[in-house]
Amino acid sequence: MYVAENYEKHKILSLKPNYLVGMSTEDIFKISGCLMEGHTEFYNVWHGNGWIDKGQIIRYPNLLQEITRRQSTQIKENFYRTNLIVGAAFNGSIIASHVARYLNTLFAHTCGKGEDINFQKMFKPPKGLNVCFVEDIIFSGTDVSDHIKFFKNYGLNVEGISVWVNRQKDNFNGVKITSLIKPPFEYYLKENCPLCKNNIPILFSNIRE
């Protein structure tokens, strides 16, 4: 369903906080229009029967507010010693800033990939803080692994990882990961893709969740 159709049907921007509080996280994902169903070819070797366009949630402030409120609650329960929230540019930094506001704690964001990760120059946090890394989706886990390494080398204590959807184990490189919902779609290596075997056309190509 296209976002325009979703907006007309659900009037997303008019949904009040109290109403959204009563909705399941899965339903918030659905009304945002972020669940893209269909044979998907990802940028790497994976295929799937759909993908998550997380930008559809980020564009609606009221939906983002409710999702990040739930994320902050989960962090309080699981990583209570956290005193620094970090997100990666660009989506992760937007999400992390909202989470930090709910937790009333310091916020910083990173730039770069792999060995080039560093804190953006506007704020380089002091060493010794307890960091929770906030993201939207963990797909392969490469970025998360690189950030864990960066945080430890920088001198931060990695309390945990908080995401919307996690496709990896709940414990990654010795760090606990919490997520809001289970992956809504199935994923397959290209050579094992049942959609390919059934000659179902690829609907989405070169997708990066």
Stockholm file with secondary structure:
# STOCKHOLM 1.0

chainA/1-209         MYVAENYEKHKILSLKPNYLVGMSTEDIFKISGCLMEGHTEFYNVWHGNGWIDKGQIIRYPNLLQEITRRQSTQIKENFYRTNLIVGAAFNGSIIASHVARYLNTLFAHTCGKGEDINFQKMFKPPKGLNVCFVEDIIFSGTDVSDHIKFFKNYGLNVEGISVWVNRQKDNFNGVKITSLIKPPFEYYLKENCPLCKNNIPILFSNIRE
#=GR chainA/1-209 SS CCHHHHHHHHCGGGCCHHHHHTSCHHHHHHHHTCEEEEEEEESSSEEEEEEECTHHHHTCHHHHHHHHHHHHHHHHHHCTTCCEEEEETTHHHHHHHHHHHHHTCEEEEEECCGGGCEECTTCCCCTTCEEEEECSEESSSHHHHHHHHHHHHHTCEEEEEEEEEECSCSEETTEEEEEEECCSSCEEEGGGCHHHHTTCCCCEEEECC
#=GC SS_cons         CCHHHHHHHHCGGGCCHHHHHTSCHHHHHHHHTCEEEEEEEESSSEEEEEEECTHHHHTCHHHHHHHHHHHHHHHHHHCTTCCEEEEETTHHHHHHHHHHHHHTCEEEEEECCGGGCEECTTCCCCTTCEEEEECSEESSSHHHHHHHHHHHHHTCEEEEEEEEEECSCSEETTEEEEEEECCSSCEEEGGGCHHHHTTCCCCEEEECC
//
